[in-house]
Amino acid sequence: MVKEKTSLTFYGGVDEVGGNKILLQDKDVKILFDFGMSYNLRRKFYSDPFLSPKSEESLKELGILPNIDGLYKFEDSKKQIDAVFISHSHMDHSAYISFLKDSIPIYCGETTKTILEAISQTKPTNLEFNINHLEFKIFRTGDEIKIGHVKVEPVHVDHSVPGAYGFIIHTTNGTIVYTGDFRTHGAKAKMTQDFVERASETDPLVLIHEATNLTNAHLSSEREVERKLIEITRETSGLVIADFARADVDRFRSFYKAAKANGRYLAISMKQAFLIEKLAKDKHLKIPSLRDENLKIFCKEKERYYGWEKELKEKFTDKMVDAETIGKRGNKFILTLSFYDFEELFNIKPPSGSCYILSASEPFNEEMEIDFLKLKNWLEHFGMPQYHVHVSGHILPLDLKRTIAEISPKMAFPVHTEHQKLVAKFIEDLKIQTVEVKREHEYVLR
């Protein structure tokens, strides 16, 4: 008896960190897992703000958007994709859902939906991120979603953004496990272990796993980050300026504790405050509300404010602080300030003894890139030394090998990595077939 066809095609996340776009076809069912922006491909052709994409067609012609039939809202074609599952809210996994037909359902966790909607509301209208037309369907751990005859089980994992999931996919020819981005050294390691245990029970045919941290891995934990932040803040006589990813709730919590332990306020940006107000409603996240006495909101002086900024200012008038207040009372604040807002330093005038803490991956995190030479020049001008205090959102090499061994698939497909060959050699003794993934090649599973 001839088996029905099950196949995987990787349109992103191949020999690069991010840009995951994985197409599963099982009989007549087609499902995409993640649909993110590829920073590498985009950088090959564009340089913001002077050269930015002006049309969807140009993105498709350059291969930044993959050539998949029946997928895009800007094409007059019949829908041929049944569903899209998003593992988490980072742009390298989710941004390009903006281009999808509104008839294609987008499945994600509730926290992912909250974050994406908050980003959409606070971001100027942009060709590459506009989700207003999309239909989101929410899942939780323990759900089983049927797309035709294919069954998808989402199970929570720990990552540097809340609401991250891996997927266990039951197909005609066996089970496929997709980790998304995950780690075992974070604050919620138990969630990742839940996923690994459930995946190992299914005797999977395939494991699609991230392998970001195969070089220059640092062994650390969020508890260690918190301890270092408390210590640096205690020893700093002036202002502490911090930069970390807006949606990194674990890092927000660590900076909050560092401020509280040292009798300081944590002053966050308007955009982060808008997001925190939304996320604080989720009792599972256990993050401080904006009404907390140790939190303030940094409000830049502008001639005109967006509607969401006006609402935030009116609702939290007593929480707003300006550059002059921050500068005069620098030793009472930890201020979160993006590299792109460094012009504010002229208004703040950081007092002597101030320092800067970068608490994100180098040379970029999934929300921004930094020109480190320019950063160095700014910090030197204002007399601020730099600390780098961070823990990765991605699994470490030895933990990855243990995880692959525990799940014990027949085949492993490494994605979200620049080191496929290294992965294959590192886990060779596990006797698992490691496939060197090629972009847009269809892998038929038997």
C-alpha positions in Angstrom: 0.0 0.0 0.0 1.4 3.4 -1.0 1.6 5.9 1.8 0.1 9.3 1.3 2.6 12.1 0.8 3.8 14.2 3.8 6.4 16.8 3.2 8.3 19.8 4.7 9.6 22.8 2.8 11.7 25.4 4.6 11.3 28.9 3.2 13.3 30.6 6.0 15.4 29.9 9.1 17.9 28.1 6.9 21.6 29.0 7.5 20.4 32.1 9.4 19.1 33.1 12.8 15.4 33.8 12.4 13.1 34.2 9.4 11.4 30.9 10.2 8.8 29.9 7.6 8.1 26.1 7.4 5.4 24.6 5.1 3.9 21.3 6.1 1.9 19.4 3.4 0.0 16.3 4.4 -2.3 14.9 1.6 -4.3 18.0 0.7 -3.7 19.9 3.9 -1.1 22.8 3.9 -0.1 24.5 7.1 2.7 27.1 7.7 4.6 27.2 11.0 5.8 30.7 11.6 6.1 33.4 9.0 8.8 35.8 10.1 11.0 38.4 8.6 14.5 37.3 7.5 16.9 40.0 8.6 19.7 38.5 6.5 17.7 38.6 3.2 16.3 42.0 3.9 19.8 43.5 4.6 21.0 42.2 1.3 18.8 44.7 -0.5 17.6 47.4 1.9 19.1 49.9 4.3 16.6 51.9 6.3 15.5 54.7 6.4 16.9 55.7 3.0 16.2 52.5 1.1 13.1 50.7 2.3 10.6 48.4 0.4 7.8 50.2 -1.2 5.7 47.3 -2.4 4.8 43.7 -1.6 5.7 42.7 -5.2 9.3 43.9 -4.8 9.7 41.9 -1.6 8.4 38.8 -3.5 10.6 39.4 -6.5 13.7 39.7 -4.3 12.8 36.4 -2.5 12.3 38.1 0.8 8.7 36.9 0.6 8.7 33.3 -0.6 6.9 32.3 -3.8 4.0 30.3 -2.4 0.7 30.1 -4.3 -2.6 31.1 -2.7 -1.0 32.9 0.3 -0.8 36.7 -0.2 -3.6 39.3 0.1 -2.0 41.4 -2.7 -2.5 38.6 -5.2 -5.8 37.7 -6.9 -5.6 34.0 -6.2 -7.6 31.4 -4.4 -6.5 30.5 -0.9 -4.3 27.4 -0.8 -2.9 27.5 2.7 -5.3 26.2 5.4 -3.7 27.7 8.5 -0.7 29.5 10.0 0.7 28.7 13.5 2.9 31.3 15.2 5.2 30.0 17.9 5.8 33.4 19.5 5.7 37.2 18.9 9.3 38.0 17.8 9.4 39.6 14.4 11.7 37.0 12.9 8.8 34.5 13.5 5.7 36.6 13.0 6.2 39.9 11.1 5.2 38.8 7.7 1.8 37.5 8.6 0.9 41.1 7.6 0.9 40.0 3.9 -1.4 37.0 4.3 -4.9 36.7 3.0 -7.4 37.6 5.7 -9.2 34.3 5.0 -6.3 32.3 6.4 -6.7 31.7 10.1 -3.7 32.6 12.3 -3.3 30.4 15.4 -1.2 31.7 18.3 -1.2 32.0 22.1 -3.2 34.7 23.8 0.0 36.5 25.0 1.4 36.5 21.5 -1.8 38.1 20.2 -1.6 40.7 22.9 2.0 41.6 22.1 1.5 41.8 18.4 -1.6 43.9 18.7 0.2 46.3 21.2 3.1 46.6 18.7 0.7 47.3 15.9 -1.1 50.0 17.8 2.1 51.8 18.8 3.9 51.5 15.5 3.4 53.9 12.6 1.6 52.2 9.6 4.2 50.1 7.9 4.2 48.0 4.7 5.9 45.1 6.6 3.8 45.0 9.7 0.1 45.6 9.6 -2.1 43.0 11.2 -5.5 44.7 11.4 -7.0 42.5 8.7 -6.1 39.2 10.3 -8.2 36.7 12.1 -6.5 35.3 15.2 -7.5 32.0 16.8 -6.2 31.5 20.3 -4.8 28.3 21.8 -3.4 27.1 25.1 -1.3 24.2 26.3 -3.5 21.1 26.3 -5.5 22.1 23.2 -5.7 19.9 20.1 -6.4 21.8 16.9 -7.6 19.9 13.9 -6.8 21.3 10.4 -8.4 18.8 8.2 -7.1 15.4 9.3 -3.9 16.9 10.8 -3.8 17.5 14.6 -1.6 20.1 16.2 -0.8 20.2 19.9 0.7 23.5 21.2 2.7 23.1 24.3 4.3 26.1 26.2 8.1 26.6 26.2 10.3 29.1 27.9 11.9 31.9 25.8 12.9 35.5 26.2 9.3 36.6 25.4 6.2 35.3 27.2 3.6 33.2 25.4 6.1 31.0 23.4 5.0 27.6 22.2 6.4 24.5 20.5 4.2 22.2 18.4 3.5 18.5 18.2 2.0 17.8 14.8 0.3 14.5 14.1 0.3 13.6 10.3 -0.5 10.7 8.1 3.1 9.4 8.2 4.0 10.1 11.8 4.5 12.9 14.4 6.5 16.0 13.6 7.8 18.1 16.6 8.8 21.8 16.1 10.4 23.5 19.1 10.2 27.1 17.9 12.6 29.2 20.0 13.2 27.7 23.5 15.6 27.3 26.4 16.0 25.3 29.6 18.0 27.8 31.6 15.4 30.5 31.9 13.0 31.5 34.6 10.3 29.1 33.4 12.4 26.0 32.6 9.5 23.8 33.7 7.4 24.8 30.7 10.1 23.6 28.3 10.4 20.3 30.2 6.6 19.9 29.8 7.0 20.3 26.1 10.0 17.9 25.9 8.2 15.2 28.0 5.1 15.4 25.8 7.1 15.3 22.6 9.1 12.3 23.7 5.8 10.4 24.4 4.8 10.6 20.7 7.8 8.6 19.2 8.3 11.4 16.6 9.5 10.8 13.1 10.9 14.3 12.8 12.2 17.0 15.2 12.6 20.5 13.8 14.7 22.3 16.3 16.4 25.7 16.8 20.2 25.7 17.2 21.1 29.3 17.7 23.7 29.1 20.4 26.3 26.7 19.0 29.1 29.2 19.3 30.0 31.7 21.9 27.4 30.3 24.3 27.3 31.9 27.8 26.2 29.8 30.8 24.0 32.1 32.9 20.4 32.5 34.3 17.9 35.2 34.9 18.5 34.9 38.6 22.2 35.7 37.9 21.2 38.6 35.7 19.0 40.0 38.5 21.8 39.7 41.0 24.3 41.5 38.7 21.7 44.3 38.0 21.1 44.8 41.7 24.9 45.0 42.3 25.6 47.4 39.4 22.7 49.7 40.4 23.9 49.7 44.1 27.4 50.8 43.1 26.3 53.5 40.6 26.1 57.0 42.0 24.4 58.5 39.1 21.7 57.5 36.6 21.4 53.9 35.3 20.3 53.8 31.7 19.1 50.4 30.5 18.3 48.9 27.1 16.4 45.6 26.7 13.8 44.1 24.5 10.4 45.7 25.2 8.5 42.4 25.4 11.1 40.6 27.5 9.0 40.3 30.7 11.7 38.4 32.6 14.2 41.2 32.0 11.6 43.8 32.9 11.0 42.0 36.2 14.7 41.8 36.9 15.2 45.6 36.3 12.2 46.3 38.4 13.7 44.2 41.3 17.0 46.0 40.9 15.3 49.4 41.1 13.2 48.4 44.1 16.2 46.8 46.0 18.1 50.1 45.6 15.3 52.6 46.4 15.0 53.7 42.8 12.2 54.0 40.3 12.2 52.0 37.1 11.2 54.5 34.4 10.0 52.8 31.2 9.2 54.2 27.8 5.7 55.0 26.7 5.7 52.0 24.2 6.8 49.6 26.9 4.2 51.1 29.4 1.5 50.5 26.8 2.5 46.9 26.4 3.0 46.3 30.2 -0.5 47.6 30.9 -1.9 45.0 28.5 0.3 42.1 29.8 -0.2 42.9 33.5 -3.9 41.7 33.1 -2.6 38.2 32.6 -2.3 36.7 36.1 0.0 34.0 34.9 2.7 36.5 34.0 2.9 38.0 37.5 4.3 41.3 36.5 3.9 44.6 38.4 1.0 46.9 37.3 1.8 50.4 36.1 0.2 51.6 39.4 3.1 50.1 41.3 5.0 52.7 43.4 8.4 51.7 42.0 7.3 52.3 38.3 7.4 55.6 36.4 6.8 56.3 32.7 9.3 58.4 30.8 7.5 60.9 28.6 9.5 62.6 25.8 8.7 66.2 25.0 6.9 66.3 21.6 4.9 68.7 19.7 2.2 66.1 18.9 1.3 62.8 20.6 -0.4 59.8 19.1 -3.8 58.8 20.3 -2.5 55.9 22.4 0.1 58.2 24.0 -2.6 60.8 24.9 -4.7 58.1 26.5 -1.7 56.8 28.5 -0.8 60.3 29.7 -4.3 61.0 30.8 -4.7 57.6 32.6 -1.3 57.7 34.3 -0.7 61.5 34.8 0.9 61.0 38.2 3.3 58.4 36.7 4.9 60.6 34.0 8.4 61.9 34.4 10.3 64.1 31.9 14.0 64.4 31.0 14.6 67.3 33.4 13.3 65.3 36.4 15.4 62.2 35.4 18.5 64.3 35.0 18.1 66.2 38.3 17.3 63.1 40.3 19.5 60.6 38.4 20.4 58.5 41.4 16.8 57.8 42.0 16.1 56.2 38.6 16.8 53.3 36.3 15.7 54.6 32.9 15.0 52.3 29.9 16.2 54.2 26.8 16.5 52.8 23.3 19.6 53.5 21.3 17.4 55.3 18.8 16.3 57.7 21.6 19.8 58.8 22.6 19.0 62.4 21.5 17.1 62.6 24.8 20.5 62.5 26.6 21.0 66.1 25.7 17.9 67.0 27.7 18.6 64.5 30.5 22.2 65.6 30.9 23.2 62.4 32.8 25.1 63.3 36.0 28.7 62.2 36.7 28.8 58.6 37.8 26.1 57.4 35.5 26.3 54.1 33.5 24.7 52.2 30.7 23.5 48.6 30.8 22.9 46.7 27.5 20.7 43.8 28.4 20.1 42.2 25.0 22.0 40.0 22.6 24.9 41.3 20.6 25.1 42.4 17.8 21.3 42.6 17.6 18.2 41.4 19.4 15.0 40.5 17.6 13.7 44.1 17.7 16.6 46.2 16.8 20.1 46.5 15.5 22.8 48.7 17.1 25.8 50.3 15.4 28.2 49.6 18.3 30.7 52.1 17.1 28.1 54.9 17.3 26.9 53.6 20.7 30.5 53.7 21.9 30.8 57.4 20.7 27.6 58.4 22.5 28.6 56.8 25.8 32.1 58.3 25.6 30.6 61.7 25.0 28.4 61.5 28.1 31.0 59.8 30.2 29.0 56.5 30.7 30.8 53.1 30.9 28.9 50.2 29.4 28.0 46.9 31.1 26.6 43.9 29.1 24.3 41.9 31.4 22.2 39.3 29.5 21.0 35.7 29.3 20.1 34.2 26.0 16.6 33.3 25.0 17.9 30.3 23.2 18.9 26.8 24.4 22.6 26.1 25.1 24.6 23.4 23.3 24.7 20.7 26.0 21.0 21.3 26.9 20.1 21.0 23.2 21.9 17.7 22.9 20.1 16.3 26.0 16.8 17.5 24.6 17.3 15.9 21.2 18.3 12.6 23.0 15.2 12.7 25.2 12.8 13.4 22.4 14.6 10.8 20.3 13.3 11.5 16.8 14.2 9.4 13.7 15.3 12.6 11.9 16.4 16.0 13.1 16.1 19.3 11.0 18.2 22.1 12.5 16.8 25.6 11.8 17.3 29.1 13.2 21.1 28.6 13.0 24.2 29.4 11.0 25.9 26.2 12.0 24.1 23.2 10.6 27.2 21.1 10.0 28.4 21.8 13.6 25.1 20.5 14.9 25.3 17.4 12.9 28.8 16.5 14.1 28.0 17.5 17.7 25.1 15.1 18.0 26.5 12.4 15.7 26.8 9.9 18.5 23.1 10.0 19.2 22.6 8.0 16.0 19.9 10.3 14.8 19.7 11.2 11.1 20.5 14.9 10.9 19.3 16.5 7.7 21.2 19.5 6.3 18.3 21.8 5.5 18.2 23.6 2.1 16.0 26.5 1.4 12.9 25.8 -0.6 13.7 22.1 -1.0 10.8 19.8 -0.4 11.6 16.9 2.0 9.2 14.0 1.5 8.7 12.0 4.7 8.3 8.2 4.5 
